[in-house]
């Protein structure tokens, strides 16, 4: 059974929309938590890598939302 391309596109768009909010929330919380840490700590460095990745993922998710 084949899916209608329009239905698949709508499902994908809905998935993209649902993914955006939790990612943005996690990014915001990570940035806030990082401000409370010393730049020399392993926690700050871990959050820095996570923040970089979350920004990258969010940009990819938003790129998909535009399509």
C-alpha positions in Angstrom: 0.0 0.0 0.0 1.5 3.3 -1.1 1.2 6.6 0.9 0.0 9.7 -0.8 3.1 12.0 -1.1 1.0 14.9 0.2 0.1 12.9 3.3 3.7 11.9 3.9 4.7 15.6 3.5 2.1 16.7 6.0 3.2 14.0 8.5 6.8 15.0 8.1 5.9 18.7 8.6 3.9 17.9 11.7 6.9 15.9 13.1 9.2 18.8 12.4 6.8 21.2 14.2 6.6 18.9 17.2 10.4 18.5 17.3 11.1 22.3 17.4 9.6 23.2 20.8 11.4 20.6 22.9 14.7 21.3 21.2 14.4 25.0 21.7 13.5 24.5 25.3 16.5 22.2 25.9 18.7 24.8 24.2 17.4 27.6 26.4 17.8 25.5 29.6 21.3 24.5 28.6 22.4 28.1 28.0 21.0 29.2 31.3 22.7 26.3 33.2 26.0 27.1 31.5 26.0 30.7 32.8 26.1 29.2 36.4 29.3 27.2 35.7 33.0 28.0 35.5 34.4 27.9 31.9 37.1 25.6 33.2 34.7 22.9 34.4 33.9 19.7 32.5 30.2 20.5 32.9 30.6 23.9 31.1 32.6 22.2 28.3 30.0 19.4 28.0 27.1 22.0 27.8 29.1 24.0 25.3 29.3 21.0 22.9 25.6 20.2 23.6 24.6 23.8 22.8 26.6 23.8 19.6 24.8 20.6 18.6 21.4 21.8 19.6 21.8 25.0 17.5 22.9 22.9 14.5 20.0 20.5 14.9 17.5 23.4 15.3 18.8 25.0 12.1 18.3 21.7 10.3 14.8 21.2 11.7 13.9 24.7 10.7 15.3 24.2 7.2 13.1 21.1 6.9 10.1 23.1 8.1 10.6 25.6 5.2 10.5 22.9 2.6 
